[in-house]
Amino acid sequence: MSTDTTVATMTTVAAGAYMIFAKTVIVGPTGISDTDTCTLDAGGSSIDSSLLFQKQDHEGGMSLQGTYVFASPGTILLKCRSTNNRTARLTKIAAIKVDPLQSDAVTG
């Protein structure tokens, strides 16, 4: 995964408001430091991203979440990038339809 690689896709998500969750485990050789970045996209927009720095560990987990309102059927993607060609496994995406959707920014 030295370039952005789609590691999971949820297609034909019906129109509506959703709370979206994704998780993956990044795996690679022990003894090599690495920086991994994953992005959760819905309807062509980035809704969350996560960075994982692994200092000679074999694997690490990432969780992402966000909200999105699809005006028409769309797609959810989890894309990841690794500096040392690690792989993603045990990847899952869940989309829960919610009505009405309320999402407020918090501070802290």
C-alpha positions as CSV (number, residue, x, y, z in Angstrom):
1,M,0.0,0.0,0.0
2,S,2.6,2.6,-0.9
3,T,-0.1,4.6,-2.7
4,D,-3.7,5.1,-1.8
5,T,-5.3,1.7,-2.0
6,T,-9.0,1.0,-1.5
7,V,-9.2,-1.7,1.1
8,A,-13.0,-1.9,1.5
9,T,-16.0,-0.8,-0.5
10,M,-19.7,-0.6,0.4
11,T,-21.6,0.0,-2.8
12,T,-25.2,1.1,-3.6
13,V,-25.9,2.7,-0.2
14,A,-29.5,4.0,-0.4
15,A,-30.2,7.7,-0.2
16,G,-30.5,9.0,3.4
17,A,-28.5,10.0,6.4
18,Y,-26.0,7.6,7.9
19,M,-23.6,7.1,10.8
20,I,-20.7,5.3,9.3
21,F,-18.0,3.2,11.1
22,A,-14.9,1.5,9.7
23,K,-12.1,-0.5,11.2
24,T,-9.0,-2.2,9.9
25,V,-5.8,-3.8,11.1
26,I,-2.6,-2.8,9.3
27,V,-0.1,-5.7,9.2
28,G,3.5,-5.8,8.1
29,P,7.0,-7.2,8.9
30,T,8.3,-6.9,12.5
31,G,11.3,-4.6,12.9
32,I,10.4,-2.0,10.4
33,S,9.0,1.4,11.4
34,D,6.0,2.7,9.4
35,T,3.5,5.4,9.0
36,D,0.0,4.4,7.9
37,T,-2.9,6.7,6.9
38,C,-6.5,5.6,6.3
39,T,-9.3,7.7,5.0
40,L,-13.1,7.0,5.1
41,D,-14.9,8.5,2.1
42,A,-18.6,8.7,1.5
43,G,-20.2,10.0,-1.7
44,G,-16.8,11.2,-2.9
45,S,-16.1,13.2,0.2
46,S,-13.6,12.5,3.0
47,I,-15.5,12.2,6.3
48,D,-12.6,11.0,8.6
49,S,-9.0,10.0,8.5
50,S,-6.6,8.3,10.9
51,L,-2.8,8.2,11.2
52,L,-0.9,5.3,12.8
53,F,2.8,5.3,13.5
54,Q,4.2,1.9,14.1
55,K,7.7,1.7,15.5
56,Q,8.8,-1.8,14.7
57,D,5.5,-3.3,15.6
58,H,3.9,-6.1,13.5
59,E,0.3,-4.7,13.4
60,G,-1.9,-1.9,14.6
61,G,-5.6,-1.1,14.4
62,M,-7.5,1.9,13.1
63,S,-11.0,3.0,13.7
64,L,-12.8,5.7,11.7
65,Q,-16.3,7.2,11.9
66,G,-18.4,10.0,10.5
67,T,-21.8,11.1,9.2
68,Y,-22.9,11.6,5.7
69,V,-26.2,12.3,3.9
70,F,-26.6,10.7,0.5
71,A,-28.9,12.6,-1.8
72,S,-29.0,9.6,-4.1
73,P,-27.5,6.1,-3.9
74,G,-23.8,6.2,-3.3
75,T,-20.6,4.4,-2.2
76,I,-18.5,4.3,0.9
77,L,-14.7,3.6,0.6
78,L,-11.9,2.9,3.1
79,K,-8.6,3.9,1.6
80,C,-5.2,3.4,3.2
81,R,-1.6,4.3,2.5
82,S,1.6,2.8,4.1
83,T,5.2,3.9,3.9
84,N,6.5,0.3,3.9
85,N,4.0,-1.7,1.9
86,R,2.0,-3.0,4.8
87,T,-1.4,-4.6,4.2
88,A,-4.9,-4.1,5.6
89,R,-6.9,-7.1,7.0
90,L,-9.9,-7.8,9.1
91,T,-11.5,-4.7,7.5
92,K,-15.2,-3.8,8.1
93,I,-17.5,-1.0,7.2
94,A,-20.9,-0.4,8.8
95,A,-23.5,2.2,7.8
96,I,-26.5,2.8,10.1
97,K,-29.3,4.8,8.6
98,V,-30.5,7.5,11.0
99,D,-33.4,10.0,10.9
100,P,-33.0,12.7,11.7
101,L,-29.3,13.2,11.7
102,Q,-27.8,15.5,14.2
103,S,-24.0,16.1,14.3
104,D,-22.5,18.9,16.4
105,A,-18.9,19.9,16.6
106,V,-17.4,19.7,20.1
107,T,-14.4,21.4,21.6
108,G,-11.6,20.0,23.7
